[in-house]
Amino acid sequence: MVKILKFIYVMIIFLSLFLVATNVNAINKCSQDSHCPKDMCKKPSKPRCVVSPKLPLSSKSGVCTCV
């Protein structure tokens, strides 16, 4: 019983550390190229806003990528 409780505590600590270390806001959403951060790409690539063709036309939201 004690071993099970220790295992559960270790898993809770491990998962909480993993969640703290994970960058939740890693995707930059955009609707224009100017919304993308200038320092996100290495030279000579430039940040661009790419809208997925699978999204409905009413949603003008895209994702910043390096092109």
N, CA, C and O atoms as a GROMACS GRO file, in nm:
protein
  268
    1MET      N    1   0.082  -0.120   0.000
    1MET     CA    2   0.000   0.000   0.000
    1MET      C    3   0.086   0.126   0.000
    1MET      O    4   0.056   0.224  -0.068
    2VAL      N    5   0.194   0.123   0.077
    2VAL     CA    6   0.284   0.237   0.085
    2VAL      C    7   0.354   0.258  -0.048
    2VAL      O    8   0.374   0.372  -0.091
    3LYS      N    9   0.392   0.151  -0.114
    3LYS     CA   10   0.458   0.162  -0.244
    3LYS      C   11   0.365   0.224  -0.348
    3LYS      O   12   0.410   0.302  -0.432
    4ILE      N   13   0.239   0.190  -0.343
    4ILE     CA   14   0.141   0.246  -0.437
    4ILE      C   15   0.126   0.396  -0.413
    4ILE      O   16   0.122   0.474  -0.508
    5LEU      N   17   0.117   0.438  -0.289
    5LEU     CA   18   0.105   0.580  -0.257
    5LEU      C   19   0.229   0.658  -0.300
    5LEU      O   20   0.218   0.768  -0.354
    6LYS      N   21   0.346   0.601  -0.277
    6LYS     CA   22   0.470   0.666  -0.321
    6LYS      C   23   0.472   0.681  -0.473
    6LYS      O   24   0.510   0.785  -0.526
    7PHE      N   25   0.430   0.576  -0.542
    7PHE     CA   26   0.425   0.581  -0.688
    7PHE      C   27   0.330   0.690  -0.736
    7PHE      O   28   0.362   0.763  -0.829
    8ILE      N   29   0.214   0.701  -0.673
    8ILE     CA   30   0.116   0.804  -0.711
    8ILE      C   31   0.173   0.943  -0.686
    8ILE      O   32   0.157   1.032  -0.769
    9TYR      N   33   0.239   0.963  -0.571
    9TYR     CA   34   0.300   1.093  -0.541
    9TYR      C   35   0.409   1.128  -0.641
    9TYR      O   36   0.418   1.243  -0.686
   10VAL      N   37   0.491   1.031  -0.676
   10VAL     CA   38   0.597   1.055  -0.774
   10VAL      C   39   0.537   1.092  -0.910
   10VAL      O   40   0.587   1.182  -0.978
   11MET      N   41   0.432   1.024  -0.948
   11MET     CA   42   0.367   1.054  -1.077
   11MET      C   43   0.306   1.194  -1.076
   11MET      O   44   0.314   1.265  -1.176
   12ILE      N   45   0.245   1.234  -0.967
   12ILE     CA   46   0.186   1.368  -0.957
   12ILE      C   47   0.295   1.474  -0.968
   12ILE      O   48   0.279   1.572  -1.039
   13ILE      N   49   0.406   1.454  -0.898
   13ILE     CA   50   0.517   1.550  -0.904
   13ILE      C   51   0.575   1.555  -1.045
   13ILE      O   52   0.600   1.663  -1.098
   14PHE      N   53   0.597   1.439  -1.106
   14PHE     CA   54   0.653   1.435  -1.240
   14PHE      C   55   0.561   1.504  -1.341
   14PHE      O   56   0.608   1.584  -1.422
   15LEU      N   57   0.433   1.476  -1.335
   15LEU     CA   58   0.339   1.537  -1.429
   15LEU      C   59   0.328   1.688  -1.406
   15LEU      O   60   0.317   1.764  -1.503
   16SER      N   61   0.331   1.733  -1.282
   16SER     CA   62   0.324   1.876  -1.257
   16SER      C   63   0.449   1.947  -1.309
   16SER      O   64   0.439   2.057  -1.364
   17LEU      N   65   0.566   1.887  -1.292
   17LEU     CA   66   0.689   1.946  -1.347
   17LEU      C   67   0.684   1.950  -1.500
   17LEU      O   68   0.729   2.046  -1.561
   18PHE      N   69   0.630   1.845  -1.559
   18PHE     CA   70   0.619   1.841  -1.705
   18PHE      C   71   0.526   1.951  -1.755
   18PHE      O   72   0.556   2.016  -1.855
   19LEU      N   73   0.414   1.973  -1.687
   19LEU     CA   74   0.320   2.076  -1.729
   19LEU      C   75   0.377   2.215  -1.711
   19LEU      O   76   0.349   2.304  -1.792
   20VAL      N   77   0.457   2.236  -1.608
   20VAL     CA   78   0.518   2.367  -1.587
   20VAL      C   79   0.623   2.394  -1.694
   20VAL      O   80   0.635   2.508  -1.741
   21ALA      N   81   0.698   2.292  -1.733
   21ALA     CA   82   0.805   2.310  -1.830
   21ALA      C   83   0.754   2.321  -1.973
   21ALA      O   84   0.828   2.368  -2.060
   22THR      N   85   0.633   2.279  -2.001
   22THR     CA   86   0.578   2.282  -2.136
   22THR      C   87   0.530   2.422  -2.170
   22THR      O   88   0.460   2.486  -2.091
   23ASN      N   89   0.567   2.468  -2.287
   23ASN     CA   90   0.522   2.598  -2.333
   23ASN      C   91   0.385   2.582  -2.397
   23ASN      O   92   0.373   2.529  -2.507
   24VAL      N   93   0.282   2.626  -2.328
   24VAL     CA   94   0.145   2.607  -2.375
   24VAL      C   95   0.113   2.701  -2.490
   24VAL      O   96   0.035   2.665  -2.579
   25ASN      N   97   0.170   2.818  -2.491
   25ASN     CA   98   0.138   2.918  -2.592
   25ASN      C   99   0.243   2.918  -2.702
   25ASN      O  100   0.293   3.024  -2.739
   26ALA      N  101   0.278   2.801  -2.754
   26ALA     CA  102   0.384   2.791  -2.853
   26ALA      C  103   0.338   2.827  -2.994
   26ALA      O  104   0.422   2.862  -3.078
   27ILE      N  105   0.210   2.820  -3.022
   27ILE     CA  106   0.158   2.850  -3.156
   27ILE      C  107   0.118   2.996  -3.162
   27ILE      O  108   0.038   3.044  -3.081
   28ASN      N  109   0.174   3.068  -3.259
   28ASN     CA  110   0.140   3.208  -3.278
   28ASN      C  111   0.025   3.219  -3.378
   28ASN      O  112   0.043   3.191  -3.496
   29LYS      N  113  -0.092   3.259  -3.331
   29LYS     CA  114  -0.206   3.277  -3.419
   29LYS      C  115  -0.200   3.416  -3.483
   29LYS      O  116  -0.152   3.511  -3.421
   30CYS      N  117  -0.248   3.426  -3.605
   30CYS     CA  118  -0.240   3.552  -3.677
   30CYS      C  119  -0.352   3.561  -3.780
   30CYS      O  120  -0.419   3.463  -3.810
   31SER      N  121  -0.369   3.681  -3.833
   31SER     CA  122  -0.458   3.700  -3.947
   31SER      C  123  -0.387   3.779  -4.057
   31SER      O  124  -0.437   3.789  -4.169
   32GLN      N  125  -0.269   3.835  -4.025
   32GLN     CA  126  -0.186   3.907  -4.122
   32GLN      C  127  -0.040   3.875  -4.094
   32GLN      O  128  -0.006   3.828  -3.985
   33ASP      N  129   0.046   3.901  -4.192
   33ASP     CA  130   0.189   3.878  -4.172
   33ASP      C  131   0.246   3.967  -4.062
   33ASP      O  132   0.342   3.928  -3.995
   34SER      N  133   0.189   4.085  -4.043
   34SER     CA  134   0.241   4.178  -3.942
   34SER      C  135   0.214   4.130  -3.800
   34SER      O  136   0.275   4.183  -3.706
   35HIS      N  137   0.126   4.033  -3.781
   35HIS     CA  138   0.097   3.981  -3.648
   35HIS      C  139   0.204   3.882  -3.600
   35HIS      O  140   0.208   3.850  -3.481
   36CYS      N  141   0.289   3.835  -3.689
   36CYS     CA  142   0.392   3.737  -3.653
   36CYS      C  143   0.513   3.810  -3.594
   36CYS      O  144   0.550   3.916  -3.643
   37PRO      N  145   0.576   3.753  -3.489
   37PRO     CA  146   0.694   3.816  -3.431
   37PRO      C  147   0.811   3.817  -3.529
   37PRO      O  148   0.836   3.719  -3.598
   38LYS      N  149   0.881   3.928  -3.534
   38LYS     CA  150   0.991   3.945  -3.629
   38LYS      C  151   1.110   3.854  -3.596
   38LYS      O  152   1.183   3.813  -3.686
   39ASP      N  153   1.130   3.823  -3.468
   39ASP     CA  154   1.247   3.745  -3.428
   39ASP      C  155   1.221   3.595  -3.419
   39ASP      O  156   1.300   3.523  -3.359
   40MET      N  157   1.113   3.548  -3.476
   40MET     CA  158   1.080   3.406  -3.464
   40MET      C  159   1.157   3.319  -3.564
   40MET      O  160   1.173   3.200  -3.540
   41CYS      N  161   1.206   3.376  -3.674
   41CYS     CA  162   1.275   3.299  -3.778
   41CYS      C  163   1.422   3.338  -3.786
   41CYS      O  164   1.460   3.452  -3.757
   42LYS      N  165   1.505   3.240  -3.826
   42LYS     CA  166   1.645   3.268  -3.852
   42LYS      C  167   1.658   3.324  -3.994
   42LYS      O  168   1.577   3.292  -4.081
   43LYS      N  169   1.758   3.405  -4.016
   43LYS     CA  170   1.782   3.462  -4.148
   43LYS      C  171   1.814   3.350  -4.245
   43LYS      O  172   1.878   3.255  -4.201
   44PRO      N  173   1.778   3.349  -4.366
   44PRO     CA  174   1.704   3.446  -4.447
   44PRO      C  175   1.554   3.424  -4.447
   44PRO      O  176   1.482   3.489  -4.522
   45SER      N  177   1.505   3.331  -4.363
   45SER     CA  178   1.360   3.306  -4.359
   45SER      C  179   1.286   3.425  -4.298
   45SER      O  180   1.342   3.500  -4.217
   46LYS      N  181   1.161   3.442  -4.338
   46LYS     CA  182   1.078   3.550  -4.286
   46LYS      C  183   0.948   3.493  -4.232
   46LYS      O  184   0.896   3.397  -4.287
   47PRO      N  185   0.895   3.552  -4.124
   47PRO     CA  186   0.768   3.502  -4.069
   47PRO      C  187   0.650   3.540  -4.158
   47PRO      O  188   0.639   3.654  -4.203
   48ARG      N  189   0.564   3.444  -4.182
   48ARG     CA  190   0.445   3.466  -4.264
   48ARG      C  191   0.324   3.404  -4.194
   48ARG      O  192   0.336   3.306  -4.121
   49CYS      N  193   0.208   3.462  -4.219
   49CYS     CA  194   0.084   3.409  -4.166
   49CYS      C  195   0.023   3.317  -4.271
   49CYS      O  196  -0.006   3.359  -4.383
   50VAL      N  197   0.004   3.191  -4.234
   50VAL     CA  198  -0.049   3.091  -4.326
   50VAL      C  199  -0.186   3.048  -4.275
   50VAL      O  200  -0.199   3.000  -4.162
   51VAL      N  201  -0.288   3.064  -4.360
   51VAL     CA  202  -0.424   3.025  -4.325
   51VAL      C  203  -0.451   2.889  -4.386
   51VAL      O  204  -0.427   2.869  -4.505
   52SER      N  205  -0.500   2.796  -4.306
   52SER     CA  206  -0.527   2.661  -4.353
   52SER      C  207  -0.650   2.661  -4.444
   52SER      O  208  -0.751   2.722  -4.411
   53PRO      N  209  -0.642   2.592  -4.558
   53PRO     CA  210  -0.760   2.585  -4.647
   53PRO      C  211  -0.872   2.500  -4.588
   53PRO      O  212  -0.985   2.505  -4.637
   54LYS      N  213  -0.845   2.423  -4.482
   54LYS     CA  214  -0.947   2.339  -4.422
   54LYS      C  215  -1.038   2.417  -4.328
   54LYS      O  216  -1.144   2.368  -4.290
   55LEU      N  217  -0.996   2.537  -4.289
   55LEU     CA  218  -1.078   2.618  -4.199
   55LEU      C  219  -1.192   2.682  -4.276
   55LEU      O  220  -1.180   2.706  -4.396
   56PRO      N  221  -1.303   2.710  -4.210
   56PRO     CA  222  -1.413   2.779  -4.278
   56PRO      C  223  -1.372   2.921  -4.318
   56PRO      O  224  -1.285   2.981  -4.256
   57LEU      N  225  -1.435   2.972  -4.421
   57LEU     CA  226  -1.400   3.104  -4.472
   57LEU      C  227  -1.426   3.215  -4.371
   57LEU      O  228  -1.361   3.319  -4.376
   58SER      N  229  -1.520   3.194  -4.281
   58SER     CA  230  -1.551   3.296  -4.182
   58SER      C  231  -1.438   3.314  -4.081
   58SER      O  232  -1.427   3.420  -4.020
   59SER      N  233  -1.357   3.213  -4.062
   59SER     CA  234  -1.247   3.225  -3.967
   59SER      C  235  -1.120   3.265  -4.042
   59SER      O  236  -1.069   3.188  -4.124
   60LYS      N  237  -1.071   3.382  -4.016
   60LYS     CA  238  -0.952   3.435  -4.083
   60LYS      C  239  -0.827   3.410  -3.998
   60LYS      O  240  -0.729   3.483  -4.011
   61SER      N  241  -0.830   3.312  -3.915
   61SER     CA  242  -0.718   3.284  -3.825
   61SER      C  243  -0.619   3.191  -3.893
   61SER      O  244  -0.658   3.093  -3.957
   62GLY      N  245  -0.491   3.223  -3.878
   62GLY     CA  246  -0.387   3.141  -3.935
   62GLY      C  247  -0.278   3.114  -3.832
   62GLY      O  248  -0.296   3.143  -3.713
   63VAL      N  249  -0.168   3.060  -3.878
   63VAL     CA  250  -0.055   3.028  -3.790
   63VAL      C  251   0.070   3.088  -3.850
   63VAL      O  252   0.091   3.082  -3.971
   64CYS      N  253   0.155   3.147  -3.764
   64CYS     CA  254   0.281   3.203  -3.809
   64CYS      C  255   0.381   3.091  -3.838
   64CYS      O  256   0.401   3.002  -3.755
   65THR      N  257   0.442   3.096  -3.956
   65THR     CA  258   0.545   2.999  -3.992
   65THR      C  259   0.661   3.073  -4.059
   65THR      O  260   0.646   3.187  -4.103
   66CYS      N  261   0.775   3.007  -4.067
   66CYS     CA  262   0.890   3.065  -4.134
   66CYS      C  263   0.893   3.019  -4.279
   66CYS      O  264   0.886   2.900  -4.308
   67VAL      N  265   0.903   3.115  -4.370
   67VAL     CA  266   0.904   3.085  -4.514
   67VAL      C  267   1.030   3.141  -4.574
   67VAL      O  268   1.052   3.127  -4.694
   0.00000   0.00000   0.00000
